[in-house]
Every structure is written in C-alpha cells, then in structure tokens.
Amino acid sequence: MEKKHTCIICKEKKPESDFYPNRSRPQGVHSRCKTCDKRRDRKEYMREYMAKNQKEHPEKWMARKLARANVTKLPCQVCGDDKSEAHHEDYSRPLDVVWLCHKHHFQVERGVIKLETP
C-alpha cells in the first residue's frame, strides 16, 4: 500500500506518487502535490491569492488603493532611493504614508529598524 501525504496547499490526502521527490524532507517528498506545485507558478495562483488576501484584510487594500490615487510618490526616507514603496504605520489613516525603498521597507516591517515619528 502506497503512503499518503497531505498537500499544504489543497489540504487533500494524496498518494506519494502525486508528490515530487525531495530527499531533504523527512517524508521524502515535497509539501505541495504536483497539481498545486504547477498551479503555483501560474497567474491564476496570484489572482486567487490576491482575492483571498483582499477579503481577509480589506482595510489594508483600501488604504493602499487610496494612497496610490492620492499621495505623491517620494524617494526613500532612509536612503533617498527613487524606487520607493508606500509604508503604512496605521491602515486607518490611509493617506499617512512613509516612502521606503524595498530594503528599508522590509527592515521596518521586521522591526530591524525603527522610523522616527515627528
């Protein structure tokens, strides 16, 4: 009888032959089934992910939408890089954003650096 594993994406129990081998994992197979692994790389996966995320966090999506439409993009507040992203400290204040490059945005989100508040 073939072993069954549970896919972390679709949560279905499937036979071992439905998973790609992976010797570095204790089970000897990847955590995603072949079907989900293939779907993961498609645009459909991103659409599904974005729709799910939007339903789970509507305040974030509304804040981002309002900021894109109403706030002028500025260079990174830390290093001055022109390629900056909007960072919200509080999603209930959608137009109150800090502009950060990807590197500094990541560091602020992870608590590596703290922003000075005026």
RAVENWO-V908950 format. One record per residue. RES is the residue in three letters. PSI is psi in degrees with one decimal (NA if undefined). OMEGA is omega as a letter, one per 20 degrees, with the letter a starting at -180 (* if undefined). Layout:
BEGIN
((RES,PSI,OMEGA) (RES,PSI,OMEGA))
END
This chain:
BEGIN
((MET,132.1,a) (GLU,140.7,r) (LYS,151.2,r) (LYS,143.5,r) (HIS,154.6,r) (THR,126.3,r) (CYS,134.5,a) (ILE,-15.5,a) (ILE,-59.5,a) (CYS,-11.1,r) (LYS,16.8,r) (GLU,144.4,r) (LYS,123.2,a) (LYS,158.1,r) (PRO,155.6,a) (GLU,-30.8,a) (SER,-15.1,r) (ASP,4.2,r) (PHE,147.8,r) (TYR,144.6,r) (PRO,147.5,r) (ASN,100.6,a) (ARG,-18.4,a) (SER,-12.9,r) (ARG,146.5,a) (PRO,-34.7,a) (GLN,-16.4,a) (GLY,2.2,r) (VAL,162.0,r) (HIS,160.7,a) (SER,-16.5,r) (ARG,140.4,r) (CYS,165.5,a) (LYS,-39.9,a) (THR,-49.6,a) (CYS,-34.0,r) (ASP,-39.9,r) (LYS,-42.5,a) (ARG,-30.4,a) (ARG,-33.5,a) (ASP,-5.1,a) (ARG,160.2,r) (LYS,-31.5,a) (GLU,-40.1,r) (TYR,-44.8,a) (MET,-40.3,r) (ARG,-44.3,r) (GLU,-42.9,a) (TYR,-45.9,a) (MET,-42.5,r) (ALA,-42.5,r) (LYS,-45.0,a) (ASN,-38.9,r) (GLN,-38.9,r) (LYS,-36.8,a) (GLU,-29.0,a) (HIS,64.2,a) (PRO,-31.1,a) (GLU,-35.8,r) (LYS,-44.3,a) (TRP,-40.3,r) (MET,-40.9,r) (ALA,-44.0,r) (ARG,-41.4,a) (LYS,-46.0,r) (LEU,-40.9,a) (ALA,-43.0,r) (ARG,-37.4,a) (ALA,-26.1,a) (ASN,-6.7,a) (VAL,134.1,r) (THR,130.1,a) (LYS,136.1,r) (LEU,166.4,r) (PRO,165.5,r) (CYS,131.0,a) (GLN,-24.9,a) (VAL,-51.7,a) (CYS,-10.7,r) (GLY,6.6,r) (ASP,134.4,a) (ASP,-25.1,r) (LYS,87.8,a) (SER,162.6,r) (GLU,150.4,r) (ALA,133.6,r) (HIS,126.2,r) (HIS,123.0,r) (GLU,-33.0,a) (ASP,114.9,a) (TYR,-14.6,r) (SER,-10.7,r) (ARG,78.0,a) (PRO,-23.8,a) (LEU,-2.2,r) (ASP,90.3,a) (VAL,156.2,r) (VAL,134.4,a) (TRP,125.3,a) (LEU,145.6,r) (CYS,168.8,a) (HIS,-43.9,a) (LYS,-49.5,a) (HIS,-31.8,r) (HIS,-45.4,r) (PHE,-44.3,a) (GLN,-38.6,r) (VAL,-45.4,a) (GLU,-34.4,a) (ARG,-3.8,r) (GLY,12.6,r) (VAL,-41.5,r) (ILE,154.0,r) (LYS,142.8,r) (LEU,143.5,r) (GLU,132.7,r) (THR,137.3,a) (PRO,NA,*))
END
